[in-house]
Amino acid sequence: MRETTLGSTGVKVTELSFGAAGIGNLFRPVTDEAAFATVEAAWDAGVRTFDTAPHYGLGLSEQRLGAALRGRDRDAYTVSTKVGRLLEPNPEGGRGDDLAHGFVVPDAHRRVWDFSRDGVLRSLEASLDRLGLDRVDIALLHDPDHHAEQALTEAYPALERLRGEGVVKAIGIGVNQCPLPARFLRETDIDVVLLAGRYTLLEQEGLVEVLPEAAARGKKVIVGGVFNSGLLTDPKPGSMYDYAPAPQQVLDRALRMKAVTERYGVPLRAAALRFPLGHPAVASVLSGARSTEEVRDTVDQMRRPVPAALWDGLSAERLLPPHVPAPVSTPVGEAGRPAQESSSRGGDRCGGDHR
């Protein structure tokens, strides 16, 4: 599977990254055995980049991911985790659940926001303990939306120092909004942005600032949430969009996209997975899975050839602006020309009238 190096960090990410929220019992329970098999299936498919966080299942995701990777050559894969939420024992924990945060786990711990220097150090130490690893490769500030100043003035300098000392190799920010990562790209020396849901077939807000800023500075972006909470897998009434039921006009747009992609013999989810890789700043697409079947389907869809005419067809239906860079690439895992050669359909910015 194609790999991209994050600047001068030496950290490599595969074109498809594994999101480990699902094996942290996101929305429904997963057994230890199923979690292990899911990571194994991703490995067998060539995935070597794995993303987790303390937030996912109150640490369960980190525990399971670490266990599944244990015994493998540590230099053969990349792990990213996040800081900003400390897990502390819940005085009343264990008697309830964490469904309010989307995870089917006992509420034995509670999350405490902390973007202080001490909070960063404590968070990483705890993550390493749960993962059972001697290091993580990428440390990301996790959703500092309402803690931007502390993240900039305390958490970021702490991560920068840890990078300088070699404790972590790359640092960045993981969010599902655009203004804050654009600010970090301008004001700091982060290596990578994990941008969820804001650069997809359905919406390209990331093109306004984040992707151009990253490209101009030689930084990379990992795109998550390419299905917009599942809407772009199989749009139908009741489908979710941004963690809530999709508004009718958004659902209608997704259904129109599905009709176009299927006209070219391509499932909508295959086009959604491939689309972000058309931008030169995008190094990887992050997709979560909780079963071997989901992993295999994702890899199969990533490997599907997507004709250039499909992107033109979406533009003709005013479902994509004509100047959005679209991939014209060899599918993942196949030989041929480089997998992230963009088409010549235009530049990096887009207006708001196409959405």
C-alpha positions, 0 to 999 in steps of 0.5 A: 500500500502506498505510503507518504512521509510527513515532511521531515519527520520520518513518519510514514502513513499508508494511504488508508489508515485504520481508525480505532474508535470502533474497536472501542465499542463505538455505538455497539459492543465489540468483543476482544476477539473481534477487535483483534481480528479487525486489526489483523485484517487491516494489517493483512491488507497492508494498512500500517497506520493506526489512529486511536485516542483516550476518548474512544471507549474510555481507553478501551480502544488504546488497550485493544489496539496495543494488544493487537499490535503487540509482537509486531516489528515496532518500526513497521507501523505508525500509531497516533493518539491524542491529548486533551482529555485526561481519564480520571476514576469516576467516583460513581463509576462502574454502575452506569455506561458511557452511551452519552459519549457514544461508547458502550463501556462502563463509566469507570472513568470520566473525561477531564479537559486538560490542554496544560503542559502537565496534562499533555505529559500525563495523557501521553504517559497514560496512553503508552501504558494502555497501548503497552508501547514505548512510543507513539509516532504522532501526538494530536491535540484532540478537539481543542475547539473551546480550549484554543488559547490553552492548546496554543500556548501550553499544549502545543509548546509541550508537544513541540518540546517532546518532538524535539526530544524525540519522544514523539516524531510528529505532532498536530491537531485533530478536529472536525472544523476548519478555522482552528487547524488553519490557525495552527498551520499559520501560527505553529510548526505542526506536522499534520492535521487530522481533518474529519468530515470537512473534505468529502464528496459532500462538502469541501470546506477544507479547501477554503483554508486548511488544505491550501495552508498545508500545501503552501507549508509542505504539511500533510492532512489526514482526512477522516469522516469521509462518509459524513457519519455514514450518509455516503455509504448508503444514503436513505431516510434515517441516515446520519450526517454529522452525528444527527439525522440527515436533513432532507436537502442533504439526503437528496444531494447524497442520493443524486451523487449515488445515482451519478457514481452508479451510472459509472459502475462505482459504489458511492462509498468507493468514490467517497473513499478515493475523492480526498486523495486527489488533493496533493496535501492529503496523505491518507484517508482514515476509516474506522472499522469494527469487524473484518468484514468492514475492513475488507469492504473498505479495502475493496472499495479503495482498490476499485478503479474510479474513472475520471469521467465520474468526477466530471459527471458529478461536476456536470450535475453541479454536485462538485465544483469543476475546480476541485482536484480529483484523483486520477490514480492507480487504485491502492495496492496496484502497480503503476503510476503514483497513486496520488497524481491529481487531475488538472481540473483546477486549483485549491479553492471553492465557493459555497454555492455548490453545496 
